[in-house]
Amino acid sequence: FARVVDDHVEELAQLEVREAGHTIGNARWEAGNVRDLLDFAAGGVERLAGRQIPVPGGLDVTFLEPLGVVGMIAPWNFPLPIAAWGLAPALAAGNAVVLKPAETTPLTALRLAELALEAGIPEHLFQVLPGTGPVAGDALVEHPGVAKIVFTGSTRVGKQIMAKCSTRVKRVTLELGGKSPNIVFADADLTAAAAAAPMSFLDNTGQDCCARTRILVQRTVYDRFLELLAPGIEGVRVGDPADEKTQMGPLISRTQLERVRSYVPDGLTTIRGTAPEGPGFWYPPTVVTGVAPTAPVATEEVFGPVAVVLPFEDEEEAVRLANATEYGLSGSLWTRDVGRAIRVSRAVAAGNLSVNSHSSVRYWTPFGGYKQSGLGRELGPDALAAFTETKNVFISTEA
């Protein structure tokens, strides 16, 4: 399956550009991520081993057995790779998968299912079920033959799914919203931190639950950081996602555009880039300054190319501001002090943190959130085990 996807990486990438508006560079990475994740999961099949546990009077062993049918509900912001996050380990662990793609982005999932058949995956083992959430999604969630639901999307919908699954004690993995902090201390390499900040929240036009949309800067370097940040924001190239030089494309829909606009009313102080005029759901790269930490743009998930910059006095306040949200998915901190890096990393309530970097996702390391950012972990060495039941068997050796 991985080899067949590798033969079609460019085709899948071009489809992602046309369907979701991703830049061609991002889309190629996403298609390649599917290939790599399938390869990684395939290598995990023979490592899905149980244990032998010492007990008196016999032999005790455990088996990791497949759940059965796994229902996946994928989002529109990263439709191709996130589909593979659940699909690859679930299949490798011996399950069947029914995938419901988002209403606005079903095409890459349908093509992936065709490639699975071409690769020799048995018919019906991986099926794609396009449709709306209240119809196709609810059918998967409520069906007694579906053993587990894997959902990526909004916290609001995730709570609804979790409640419906509870009536059947159905397993769930939920990867939900985020409002991730980017903490910049005065001892950091400010030039590097400012240069990296724009794409930490503008990647995929900000439609990323890991986006570092709360930039927290130590007050002694706050003004200098803004001076360094402004050229980077103003210089982001926004345009045709099929153009190799484009850094940021359009938003997914008019509904999303109006949502983003509602968070930045006239009168706010902003640093702004430019966006094309005319057809397309365009919104410029935007940084908001001078708002309270409790302002909606500073506390709610905008899911667009908008970030806020907030000052803090010391390490204690930085941690308090970082944790002053219902979310806990990802985040970054910039410092040259190794001790501080470890202290703050332990203190920030988030599932994925980076020091002097904005990297959140690798297919060979765990990914998931704290608090209302979700339940469970995807990716990494334990991904296959999340799609299994543990069976314990005791064999008496006494006469």
Phi, psi and omega in degrees: 000315178299319180294321178293318176299320179300324178290344185238021182301314182294319178299313179297321179296315180296323177295321178294323177298311184290324186275316188249353179075017178288149174295151185298325177297315178296318183296322177294320176298318182296316178295320176295328178294323176299312178303311183295322181290321175298318179296316179298316180294322179300322178290345181272351184302310182283352176266000181278068187258150172275198182228157170251121186248123180298127176219154176286143171082011179168197182244133178239125180228155176241148176238139174260110186250146181297152180286323184130254178254129178250129175261128180243136175238109188262154182269173179270346186282324173225067190298325185280303183293322183291330173301318182288334180304321178266321184302310187298306180291328180295315177295317182296332178276359174101012182265164165266152184231131169245118185252124171257109177283166175297151182302326184274349185220062181270347194289319181293326178294317179297320179292323178297322178294323176297318179293328177298316178295318178300326182281348180104006174297129183305142180303140179078350180290328175230114180237148177248129184238087178293154179155178180278160179300311182294344179254287183293318180297311180297326179299319177293315184297321187267350184290130182292342180274355178265120188274334183209147174243131173246117185234134170237125182169207185286154177297323180301309181290324178301320178295320179296317179296317180299319180295318180292322178294331183296332182292337177246009185051046182273137181292147178222145162240127184237122172244108194245211190284176179205158173214068196284140179273151171235099189265121182245112178272160185296334182274002182287166169284095187297323179298314179293318181296318180290324180292326182276340187297317185305307184283354175288342176232353180261346178303137184056033178058033179076001181273066188211122182293344177269359185305132180277078188269356174243102181266111182257120187236132179299135192302327183294340179239012184302308183296319181294321179298316179298322177299320180285329183286322188306311181299327179293320178292313183292337184265001180295131182273112181252129181175206183305118183294343178280348179282128182301334184270351182290135177260333183214133181256201181277168170285165188290329188201167176295323178302316180292322178300314180294325177297314180297314180302325184294339181274349183233072180290162177303143178107343176284147176280125184223156163251126188228144169269202181237159177218154181298154171268166173090200186303142181121153183266073188267140172216134185285153171304130188221133173240128181257133177235164174076019177254160178287152178300343181264000180297147181306321181293341180263349185238336185256153180283110182283321182061049177200182187279057184227132175227159174244151174244124182235138178275154171221158184272311188214181183301319181299315180290326178300315180294319180298315179294320180299324184268359183277057179204157179284350183263166177195057185268307187213185178164168180222156170218143184241119180196155173265355184268110184296319178300315178297318180303317181289315181301311184291322177299321178288332186273333182282129183274084179209151184279339184219115181233149178231141177253125182054039182193163174240020181286129179242328193237122167227140184291344182258009175232153185294150178220132177169176190241163169267169172050228185273017172271359172138183180228139176085178180228143174246168177065181176079181186292341183259010186300317182296321183298334179291350180247030181227161167256145175264120177251129179256130180234125176253129179243114182289136177249007180278145182295000000 
